[in-house]
Amino acid sequence: MFDSLRKKISDAISSIVKSEEKGEPIPEAAQEATQDMHGEAVESTVEESIDLDKDLSDAEDKTVGQNVETEVTKIKPETAVYREEKKDEEKIAESRKNEKIRLSLSTKLKGAFSKQISLNQSDIDNFTDELMLTMLQSDVSYSTTEKFISSLKNSLADTKFESRNIRTGISECMKTELEKILEKGKPKEQLLQIVKAKLSEGMKPVTIMFLGPNGTGKTTTMAKIAHMFKNNGLSSVFSASDTFRAAAIEQTSFHASKIGIPVVKGNYGADPASVAFDAVEFAKAHSIDVVLVDTAGRQETNKNLLNEIKKMERVAKPDITIYVGESTAGNRIAEQIAEFIKYVKVDGIILTKLDCDAKGGNAISISDVTGLPIFFFGTGESYDALVPFDPSFVIGALVSN
């Protein structure tokens, strides 16, 4: 999961690190230091300056005259440090002093002689431009991406980085900014704690309704939740309220048998709201803690089926409604949820098939766009393949150390 986005983020970080380690372009402060005491600019390049400084340093104990003859021949006429008529020992000594200042400032600013550096603004811009394109291609919404990039730019510009460990510093900045986005998706309480709290208040049974488009894995997700409840001492009953498909009723019954819980079902084509009502009554009669209501998959464009959800909400009176969407749906999932919440109150989201999604961008932007918490990630077919939403899980999968 997240394979594609993780690799692209890693490549982008490597790109800015290499750019900074090359030490280009030359900082303006280093260029200003190349002026001599009379205000004349030194025109030789940084590479020439380094060679000159090395040669002059090696000849520390040799005669000044010998150095003068050797170095002047290396400098092209149009890049001479001083005019021909000023080639005397005093000027060469001053030249050497200026060249050392230039080398020192340039390398210090780029981290050679300093423990901490600031990133070059042009490198930050190039990095964030590339990162923005990567995130958009990985199904992160435009509004979330824009918000993240703007905040990251400020963070990178304001941070001093360890010169020998720029990659770690950039990664930490990214983690911090990602956490700000992902924290919005973290539920104030996990689903299990919410249900237990309601039960302790005398709300028994607690009814949870699952809804979403076709093929997102609602029934399997409902079974995973029932399995989790059973492992934590809570009893459940299924309401097989997807009566539009005979296979759906069979699937619900199959999962109920595997987990070891009862199921209330009707005939194919029966009123789904009445099946949900019967399940709630069954739970009351048998002192069952939770009713899990399955529903038919419906697209956000099918107004008749969306209206039916409103009817089920009136009849079953769910305490918690969960939207089940697949992470591979891309940015459409936000649009789907926006339509669903026009008809029924949605309390949270479960994103399924994360193990099949190399992009993973939905996990970053879905809560920021919808304002709803993410309860779980579905990461496989087994009943235990349900991961509670945690920002550190997503950040760790996207940004390596």
C-alpha positions in Angstrom: 0.0 0.0 0.0 1.1 3.6 -0.7 3.9 2.1 -2.8 3.7 4.6 -5.7 3.3 7.7 -3.6 6.0 6.6 -1.1 8.5 6.1 -4.0 7.7 9.5 -5.6 8.1 11.3 -2.3 11.4 9.6 -1.7 12.6 10.5 -5.2 11.6 14.1 -4.6 13.4 14.3 -1.3 16.5 12.8 -2.9 16.4 15.4 -5.7 16.4 18.4 -3.3 19.1 16.8 -1.1 21.4 16.3 -4.1 20.8 19.8 -5.3 21.7 21.2 -1.9 24.8 19.0 -1.6 26.1 20.3 -4.9 26.2 23.8 -3.5 24.6 25.5 -6.5 23.6 28.2 -7.2 26.2 30.4 -5.4 24.6 32.5 -2.6 24.6 36.2 -3.0 26.5 36.7 0.2 29.4 34.7 -1.3 29.3 36.8 -4.5 29.5 40.0 -2.4 32.5 38.7 -0.6 34.5 38.6 -3.9 34.9 42.4 -4.0 38.3 43.7 -3.1 39.0 46.6 -0.7 38.7 49.1 -3.6 35.3 47.8 -4.6 36.5 45.9 -7.7 34.7 42.6 -8.3 36.6 39.3 -8.6 35.4 37.7 -11.8 36.9 34.2 -11.5 34.4 31.3 -10.8 34.1 29.5 -7.6 35.8 26.5 -9.1 38.8 28.7 -10.1 38.8 30.2 -6.6 39.0 26.8 -5.0 42.0 25.8 -7.2 43.7 29.1 -6.6 43.2 28.9 -2.8 44.5 25.3 -2.8 47.6 26.2 -4.7 48.4 29.2 -2.6 47.8 27.3 0.6 50.2 24.6 -0.5 52.8 27.2 -1.1 52.6 28.8 2.4 56.2 28.5 3.2 57.6 29.3 -0.3 58.7 32.7 -1.5 56.0 35.1 -2.4 57.6 35.9 -5.8 57.4 32.3 -6.9 53.7 32.2 -6.0 53.1 35.4 -8.0 54.6 34.0 -11.2 52.8 30.7 -10.8 49.3 32.0 -10.1 49.2 34.9 -12.5 49.9 32.5 -15.4 46.8 30.5 -14.4 44.4 33.5 -14.6 43.0 34.4 -17.9 43.5 38.0 -19.0 39.8 38.8 -18.9 39.4 37.3 -15.4 42.6 38.6 -13.7 42.2 39.6 -10.1 43.8 42.9 -10.7 45.0 44.8 -13.7 48.4 43.9 -15.1 50.0 47.1 -13.7 49.1 46.1 -10.1 50.7 42.7 -10.1 53.0 43.3 -7.1 53.5 41.3 -3.9 51.0 43.4 -1.9 48.2 43.0 -4.4 48.8 39.2 -4.7 48.7 38.9 -0.9 45.4 40.9 -0.9 44.1 38.7 -3.7 44.8 35.6 -1.7 43.0 37.0 1.3 39.9 37.8 -0.8 39.9 34.4 -2.4 39.9 32.7 1.0 37.0 34.9 2.2 35.1 33.9 -0.9 35.7 30.2 -0.5 34.9 30.3 3.2 31.6 32.1 2.8 30.4 29.9 -0.1 31.2 26.6 1.5 30.0 27.7 4.9 26.6 28.7 3.6 26.3 25.4 1.8 27.2 23.4 4.9 30.9 22.5 4.4 32.1 24.4 7.4 28.8 24.9 9.2 26.7 22.4 11.2 23.4 24.0 10.1 22.3 25.4 6.8 19.2 26.9 5.2 17.8 25.5 2.0 18.1 27.5 -1.2 14.7 29.0 -2.0 14.8 28.0 -5.7 15.4 24.4 -4.6 12.5 24.5 -2.2 10.2 25.8 -5.0 11.4 23.1 -7.4 10.9 20.4 -4.8 7.4 21.5 -3.7 6.3 21.9 -7.4 7.4 18.4 -8.1 5.8 17.1 -4.9 2.5 18.9 -5.6 2.2 17.2 -9.0 3.0 13.8 -7.4 0.3 14.2 -4.7 -2.3 15.2 -7.3 -1.4 12.2 -9.4 -1.8 10.1 -6.3 -5.4 11.0 -5.7 -4.8 13.7 -3.0 -7.5 16.4 -3.5 -6.4 19.7 -5.0 -7.5 21.8 -1.9 -5.6 19.5 0.5 -2.5 19.4 -1.7 -2.4 23.2 -2.0 -2.8 23.6 1.7 -0.1 21.1 2.5 2.4 22.5 0.0 1.9 26.1 1.2 2.6 25.0 4.8 5.5 22.8 3.8 7.2 25.7 1.9 7.1 27.9 5.0 8.4 25.1 7.2 11.3 24.3 4.9 12.2 28.0 4.5 12.2 28.6 8.3 14.1 25.5 9.3 17.8 25.1 9.8 19.0 21.7 8.7 21.9 19.6 9.8 24.4 19.9 6.9 25.3 16.2 7.1 21.7 15.0 7.4 19.5 17.1 5.1 17.3 14.2 4.1 16.2 13.5 7.7 15.5 17.2 8.3 13.3 17.4 5.2 11.5 14.2 6.0 10.7 15.5 9.5 9.3 18.7 8.1 7.1 16.6 5.8 5.9 14.4 8.6 5.0 17.4 10.7 2.9 19.0 8.0 1.3 15.7 7.0 0.3 15.1 10.6 -1.5 18.5 10.7 -3.7 17.3 7.7 -4.2 13.7 9.0 -5.1 14.7 12.5 -8.4 15.9 11.2 -9.3 12.4 10.2 -8.5 10.9 13.6 -11.7 10.0 15.5 -12.1 11.5 19.0 -13.0 8.0 20.1 -12.5 4.6 18.4 -15.7 2.8 17.3 -15.4 0.2 20.0 -15.2 2.9 22.7 -18.2 4.8 21.2 -20.3 1.6 21.3 -19.3 0.7 24.8 -20.0 4.2 26.0 -23.5 4.1 24.5 -24.2 0.7 26.1 -23.1 2.0 29.5 -25.6 4.8 29.1 -28.4 2.2 28.7 -28.7 2.5 24.9 -29.1 -1.2 24.0 -29.0 -2.3 21.4 -26.6 0.1 19.6 -27.6 0.1 15.9 -24.9 0.7 13.3 -25.8 1.1 9.6 -23.3 0.6 6.8 -23.9 2.3 3.4 -21.9 3.2 0.3 -21.6 2.5 -3.4 -21.7 -0.9 -5.1 -18.6 -3.2 -4.6 -16.9 -1.3 -1.8 -16.9 -4.3 0.6 -19.7 -3.2 3.0 -20.8 -6.7 3.9 -17.2 -8.0 4.5 -16.4 -4.8 6.5 -19.6 -5.4 8.6 -18.4 -8.9 9.3 -14.9 -7.6 10.4 -16.6 -5.2 12.8 -18.8 -8.0 14.2 -15.6 -10.1 14.7 -13.9 -7.3 16.5 -16.9 -6.8 18.8 -17.1 -10.5 19.6 -13.4 -10.5 20.5 -14.1 -7.7 22.9 -17.1 -9.3 24.6 -19.9 -7.7 22.7 -22.7 -9.7 21.1 -24.0 -8.7 17.6 -26.8 -9.6 15.1 -26.7 -9.0 11.4 -29.6 -7.4 9.5 -29.4 -8.6 5.9 -31.1 -5.5 4.5 -29.5 -5.7 1.1 -32.5 -7.3 -0.4 -31.8 -6.2 -4.0 -29.4 -9.1 -4.5 -30.2 -12.6 -3.5 -26.4 -13.3 -3.3 -26.0 -10.5 -0.8 -28.4 -12.2 1.6 -26.4 -15.4 1.2 -23.2 -13.6 1.7 -24.4 -12.0 5.0 -25.6 -15.4 6.2 -22.3 -17.0 5.3 -20.3 -14.4 7.4 -22.8 -14.8 10.3 -22.2 -18.5 10.3 -18.4 -18.1 10.2 -18.3 -15.6 13.0 -21.0 -17.4 15.1 -23.7 -14.8 15.4 -27.4 -14.7 14.4 -28.7 -13.1 11.2 -32.2 -11.6 10.5 -33.1 -11.8 6.9 -36.1 -11.6 4.6 -36.8 -12.8 1.1 -35.2 -11.4 -2.1 -37.0 -8.1 -2.9 -38.4 -7.6 0.6 -38.5 -4.1 2.1 -35.0 -3.5 3.6 -36.3 -1.1 6.2 -38.6 -3.8 7.6 -35.8 -6.3 7.8 -33.7 -3.7 9.8 -36.7 -3.1 12.1 -37.1 -6.8 12.7 -33.3 -7.1 13.5 -33.6 -4.4 16.1 -36.6 -6.1 17.7 -34.7 -9.4 17.7 -31.8 -7.8 19.5 -34.1 -6.3 22.2 -35.7 -9.6 22.8 -32.4 -11.5 23.1 -30.5 -8.8 24.9 -28.0 -8.4 22.1 -25.6 -5.5 22.3 -25.2 -4.4 18.7 -27.3 -4.5 15.5 -25.2 -4.3 12.3 -27.4 -3.3 9.3 -26.2 -4.1 5.8 -27.6 -2.1 2.9 -27.7 -2.4 -0.8 -24.9 -0.7 -2.7 -26.1 2.5 -4.3 -24.5 5.2 -6.4 -24.7 8.8 -5.4 -26.6 9.5 -8.7 -29.5 7.1 -7.9 -31.9 9.4 -6.1 -34.5 6.6 -5.6 -32.1 4.4 -3.7 -30.8 7.4 -1.7 -34.3 8.2 -0.7 -34.7 4.6 0.5 -31.7 5.1 2.8 -33.7 8.0 4.4 -36.6 5.6 5.0 -34.2 3.0 6.6 -32.8 5.8 8.8 -36.4 6.7 10.0 -37.3 3.1 10.7 -34.1 1.5 12.1 -33.0 4.8 13.8 -29.3 3.9 13.7 -27.1 5.3 16.4 -24.0 5.3 14.1 -23.9 5.4 10.3 -20.7 4.5 8.6 -19.8 5.2 5.0 -17.8 2.4 3.4 -15.7 3.5 0.4 -12.9 1.9 -1.4 -9.5 3.8 -1.4 -9.1 3.0 -5.1 -12.0 5.2 -6.0 -9.8 8.3 -6.3 -11.1 11.8 -5.6 -14.7 10.6 -6.5 -15.1 9.3 -3.0 -15.4 12.8 -1.6 -18.1 13.7 -4.2 -19.9 10.4 -3.3 -19.9 11.2 0.4 -21.1 14.8 -0.2 -24.2 13.4 -2.0 -24.9 10.8 0.6 -24.8 13.3 3.5 -27.6 15.2 1.8 -29.9 12.3 2.5 -28.6 10.8 5.7 -26.3 11.7 8.6 -22.9 10.0 8.3 -20.8 9.7 11.4 -17.6 8.2 10.0 -15.8 6.5 7.2 -14.1 3.1 6.6 -11.7 3.0 3.7 -11.4 -0.5 2.2 -9.0 -2.2 -0.2 -6.0 -0.1 1.0 -3.8 -3.1 0.3 -4.8 -2.8 -3.4 -4.1 0.9 -3.6 -0.6 1.9 -4.5 -1.4 5.6 -4.6 -3.0 6.0 -1.2 -3.8 9.7 -1.6 -7.4 9.3 -0.4 -6.1 8.5 3.1 -4.5 11.9 3.2 -7.3 14.1 1.9 -10.6 12.4 2.6 -11.2 13.8 6.1 -9.8 17.2 5.2 -12.4 17.4 2.3 -15.4 15.8 4.0 -14.8 16.8 7.6 -15.6 13.2 8.7 -13.3 10.9 10.8 -11.9 7.7 9.4 -12.6 4.8 11.7 -10.7 2.0 9.9 -8.6 1.0 6.9 -9.5 -2.4 5.3 -6.3 -4.1 4.3 -7.4 -7.6 3.2 -10.1 -10.2 3.2 -9.5 -11.8 6.6 -11.6 -10.7 9.6 -8.6 -9.3 11.3 -7.6 -7.2 8.3 -8.9 -4.0 9.8 -6.5 -1.3 10.9 -7.7 1.6 13.2 -7.0 4.9 11.6 -3.8 6.5 12.9 -1.9 9.4 11.4 1.5 7.8 12.3 0.5 4.7 10.3 0.0 6.7 7.1 3.0 9.0 7.7 5.3 6.0 8.4 4.1 4.3 5.2 4.7 7.5 3.1 7.9 9.1 4.5 10.8 6.9 5.4 13.4 7.9 8.0 
